[in-house]
Amino acid sequence: MFGEGNMDYSNEPTGVFLVIDNKSFYATVECAMRGLDPLTTPLVVMSEAANTGGGLILASSPMAKKLFHISNVNRKRDIPNDGRLIVVPPRMNLYIEKNLAVNHIFNQYCADEDLLPYSIDESILDITHSWHLFGNNILQVIRKIQHQVKEEQGLVTTVGLGNNPLQAKIALDIYAKHNQEFVGVITNQTVKQKIWTIPQITDVWGINRRTQANLARLGIHNMDQLAHCNPYELKKALGIIGTQLYATAWGIDRTCLQETILHKDKSLGNSQVLPRDYCEQGEIEVVIKEIGAQVAARLRAHNKQYHGVYLRIGYSLGVEDADGRTGFAHALKLSDATAETTTINRQLIFIFEKYWNQQAPVRTVAVSCTALTSRYGEQLNIFNVPKPSAISLEKTMDTIRRRYGKIAIIRANSLKKGGTFIERAGLVGGHSGGQSLE
């Protein structure tokens, strides 16, 4: 299956792309707001820090990671009792504000259509036609951007540079985050040295453990082998994902930034870590329905409807069912698209009641609606005829909430034991919006 091969990059889209990450973003923001050095201060941002013992670490500074071996999968109980470590609650509104400020700086180096904020701490810039306005070479421009962000916002940035967004992303993840200048570079000419030599295949963007296992069954265990396999056999075995993986190994990316690159699957969802173990079926179903209603509202706000619904349930830490699973995840496909809350919740409860082990306490709930399409109204059929009054009522409720707040109208279900909607209504991204230090 393996063989030698060479790639002709002359026909591939080639430019100058940056993927810029705000290093340990939440933790760095908190350090900067306190006048502390984000590279030398041991600080962690902890969800639910004041409410429960199960708070999750959302971000940790480089020094916290170095001194205490902390990662973003640790919980409050894992934190050492050390007076040097600063533990703070999240302030999501502040992080959003900082994200906007940082992207405003990025926008000074490229046109609006050449800047894509990819996440709250990561942005993609196409500076192909603009970098020469700011320096004699590209690395000089990168250092200028880093310096400006540090001077104006007190934040540390890491930068991946490549001839396309994929190369820049891999350069960021593999190289920029692990050198003193916080800059990594991959070009068409250095793919063999920089991508094929990556020791752990799952370190590469887009390759998870499941993909790793699928490749291993084909005798592919590293990026070098992936680059030299037969691409036609790879596509035959894995489908279109095989073609994408082969392109990744050669550092090829034909997407266009102006058309919004790196699309994720067309889905909308919400998830929640519960404040305690939920053991009663009724309580768990209250939360599932609350999240289902939130997702349905998001669908309508985006003028979307869905063909598939997905539910993931995670058990309490250390709990396994008879099959050794720590939870379950299942999906259902609908014949007709909708954005109606009742339909979504009916399918979610069906999945839950079918697969839940009633002895297993639940700690996490995630709901997604998949296979989204533009909203054109519910499909009528002789078996299920949505009532126009119900659909109009949901739209009216959406309008009232947008104008007067999320809890202006609540479902009576949320008043039951176990409901969390009212408490979480003031949160941003599932966490506290935060208050100032004053």
Secondary structure by P-SEA (a helix, b strand, c coil): ccccccccccccbbbbbbbcccccaaaaaaaaaacccccccbbbbbcccccccccccccccaaaaaacccccccccccccccccbbbbbbbaaaaaaaaaaaaaaaaaaccccccccccccbbbbccccccccccccaaaaaaaaaaaaaaaccbbbbbbbcccaaaaaaaaacccccccccbbbbccccccccccccccccccccccaaaaaaaaaaccccaaaaaaccaaaaaaaccaaaaaaaaaaaccccccccccccccccccccccccccccccaaaaaaaaaaaaaaaaaaaaaacccccbbbbbbbcccccccccccccccbbbbbccccccaaaaaaaaaaaaaacccccccccbbbbbbccccccccccccccccccaaaaaaaaaaaaaaaaccccccccccccccccccccccccccccccccccc
